[in-house]
Amino acid sequence: MIKLVAFDWNGTIFSDALACVQSVNEVLKLFMLKPVSLKTFQEHFDVPVSNTYLGLGILPEQLKKRSEEVVKTFHTNYEIRASGVRTRAYAKELLKWLIEHKIEAVIFSNHIDEPIKKQLNRLKIQNYFSAVLANSDLNASLKGRNKKEKLRDYISLNNFYPNETLVIGDTIEEVEISKEIEAISIAITHGFCSIKRLKAAKPDYLINNLKQVAEIIKTIR
């Protein structure tokens, strides 16, 4: 039985894939590189985000030398665009359903804590989540991964078990985390990763929209 659902934020609850691509393209301009399409971005997105930039053509020594400028450029442009982004289809319906069935929900993310909370308040969905497990350092996602540790600690401290935990995300990182902590994984398409890459990661379930989650939870005993 599922007692905890851990949602990735960007691309999973928050429909910001296009806003992210547009902001990445502002970074690529700094290096005189051509903008990329959403499809190309989905083929290269990775965490740490430095791997994404390297895959899109920025040289390692350039990225290292101008890392602060890269982070500032991305986040400045992204937060402007994020102010108009909505939740993904059926997100609110699913969150209400989880509340009704006494299933706890948290967000775990590579993004920054305060901007996530700002968007949760704007979208009026802050009360559906027990916690936001995110970063306080702007540079964190450029440098490495730490989502797994945050989620594993939350599960342990709040007396959940991994097999009672459902992890929902739009990238291969969430699928990998699920396997490493022995939780159940749902990968959702049309976010930050291509369908081909998500399938290759072998999640327990692959879905096209959040409406499908409740039916999956009903089947898990």
Summary of the structure (lengths in Angstrom):
residues: 221
radius of gyration: 16.9
end to end distance: 4.5
largest distance: 53.0
contacts: 712
relative contact order: 0.18
helix: 53%
strand: 15%
